[in-house]
Amino acid sequence: MLKLLVRRLLQAVVVAFGVLIITFVLVHMLPGGPARAALGSKATASAIAAFNRDNGLDQPIYTQFAVYVGHAVQGNLGFSYDQNEPVSQLIGQRLPKDVLLIGLAYIVTLAVAIPVGIAQAARRNGLTDHVVTIFAFLFYSMPAFLLAILLIDVFAVRLHLLPPGAPQSDSLVAILQSPQGLVLPVLTLALITIAQFSRYVRASGIEALTADYVRTARSKGLPERRVLARHLVRNSLLPVITLVGLSLPFAVAGAVIIEYIFNYPGMGLLFFTAATDQDYPVLLGVTLIVGLATTAGNLLADIAYNIADPRIRVAT
């Protein structure tokens, strides 16, 4: 197990470094350049040259990259041109809010998708299976922004049950004190993820129902509920572990749109604002943190999968 962990950790480091290289190059290829974005369209050539010189942007890109990596290792992700604050400080203020939003969405997703997927597998091709499948495909194919707008229209505008916007505060405690404002953002992100997870749980459950150990359990006269609880559920959860890690990038991408629509003060809104204002250090810093978090999530999911299924440990 230790050998496997070391190998996976080294792979994660390589992937994270690759993400950093690609992100750095792509950000520096954006039109306009940092100087023009920071100084405005009317900046003179001498002012742009001075800005590039002061920020090291006149150096070759490989030199800039080496300097950025050296600073990033020390926790220095640069300085925001637009907000005039360290990027690490901006991210530090908003990262816990993203963890809260995505974490709550995943809790709701797992609490709903697992029993729904199991129920579909146990009642394959029945009325319940067909109805849930229709809704699953509907939510899975629906863009996040459209689903968010529909939920606002129904629950905030028409029924007046929930506020249309998320809680506004720099404090995570203050946001938790207004839980009604979190319902629609969490529900928007969760509905899309539930549709995906339930389909995988259903497919895994159908496969498990045809396995020899399930037929043996039934032949021994075990009640159907016990067969489902002891054999079907456990084996159907294995793909979910992988899904949690693999779906993290899509959850983060969806959170960018959701945070903008609900004005949720997280990294998604920070990234959207930075993209609009061409705040290159913030764009690079947020993308780097998201890439590292995604890599770490996939690493943890891989480790958890190996712990949950001893057959994989033997194979590796």
Order of alpha helices (4+ residues) and beta strands (2+ residues): alpha-alpha-alpha-alpha-alpha-alpha-alpha-alpha-alpha-alpha-alpha-alpha-alpha-alpha-alpha-alpha-alpha
